[in-house]
Amino acid sequence: MRELAKKYHDGQMRRGEPAVPYIVHPQNIVDMLAACGEPAESSAVSIAWGHDLLEDTVVSESEIIRAAGREVLDAVKLLTCPKDMDKQEYLRNIAACGNRNVLLVKLVDRICNARDFIRLNGALYALRYLRSADCLLPALKVFTGDRVVENMLVKRDELCKSLRKESYRDAVRGCLLGGAVGDALGSPVEFIDLRGIKLLYGDLISDYVEYSDGTGAITDDTQMTIFTAEGLLRAKVGEKSGKECNLTEMVHHAYLRWLKTQYQQPDAPENIINSGWLVGQEPLHRVRAPGSTCIAALNCNSTSHLADNNSKGCGTVMRMAPVGLCLEPEAAYRYGCEFSAITHGHPSGVTAGGAFAMLISYLRDGIRLDESLDLVEKYLSSRDDAGETLAAIRHARYAESVAELGEGWIAEEALAIGIFCALHHQSEFKTGVLDAVNIVGDSDSTGSIAGNILGVINGEQAIPEEWRRNLREYDIVSQVADDLSIGIQLASDGSVSSTWQDKYPGF
């Protein structure tokens, strides 16, 4: 099969700069199989040489049979994606029908391609590509005791771990900047219906329109998001410094600092309210249509972590992305709920915030949006208080138009709209976010949620450069994103650096 592959791939090049001969790809798969202990004359090696021949060349089936036999031809046919078949359906079909050799070659093919994509498309894309084949793993794990399969699964896990680490900063920056951009795009049309948008601007929103210089500005949605991040960062400092830190209390204090930026007088000690760098950032001291529920709850509640109201406004969901960026899924759900309950008392407001944090956590790790939603739905279905949130997510997945999902003023509706727009434009940040802001309803919050989702999936470079450049608070949001991706900055002796302690005091 090696000679047949060389013959038919001759002259073909792999895309990228610099381009390399196509034959290098099957050679890499064969080399990896050999490194994991696969015998040189095995059927798996023959399949590896020929796995792309039917899809990418004019080779005939009879030539493959003459070179390697019917078993190899059948395997190559299964590994050939029909032109009209969705890639995920193709992978699921391999998982269901493939034998050991087919599954093994497909896994190695994904590993090799993912390594190439690091250079071509970045680590975040490579991680998503690798994890899109997770459906193969249960079928492969059946082969317990197969040394080659077990070695290859270890290699896959090592690459996945490396890509998660390498892509984390891009995921965080994409998520927070994406949310800020969506927020700024939607802000000027928050209370305007589609007819009004067209009357005011001549058409639907396609760029920043609030200011004559073409810039956009964040609202309370992003303000509270980055204060959520600040609370999480200060908790890390406190823990590293040996203090007993209540994570919910730390985020509650961060919200009280946000309250001060809105020209309110939080009932809390001065060292809590006036410490750290974020509260001193003048651009955040702008009253940008803050939610009345958040203002009232924080003014009435400086010590308890539970709001005394029955609100389920979307002010919970729109600020929860940092929780998912920092915590594993179940912890993200738990704390997303706890942080939501600081300002909103209705179960659906609370669980929608938790569900969004959990969704971001799965997406941060490269899990596909559909699969992430499956996992969130499964978790919510076990909770008696999450019925409305679960129903809204399911509705978002099967709705035919965004208008079916409400106007986004309440938590589960805003979450559903953000999910719907992201689902329909998973690799198209610009189109997805514009769909989320051109609605009748809470345009800045739905734009922010869709921007968070599409940003964590696709990374910062998917956000149009002019939107990032013309975001008035870009430097602040960018700095918080970088700090969140670092987590904590240490001195040479292993303690928290003095710079970091001043920036994010652990109290």
Helices and strands as residue ranges (DSSP letters): H 2-9, E 13-14, E 20-21, H 24-35, H 43-50, H 53-56, H 61-68, H 70-78, H 87-97, H 100-121, H 123-131, H 136-140, H 147-186, G 187-189, H 194-201, H 220-240, H 247-261, H 270-273, G 278-280, G 282-284, H 292-300, G 317-319, H 321-326, H 329-341, H 347-364, H 369-380, H 387-398, G 402-405, H 411-424, H 429-437, H 443-458, G 460-462, H 465-469, H 474-486, H 498-503
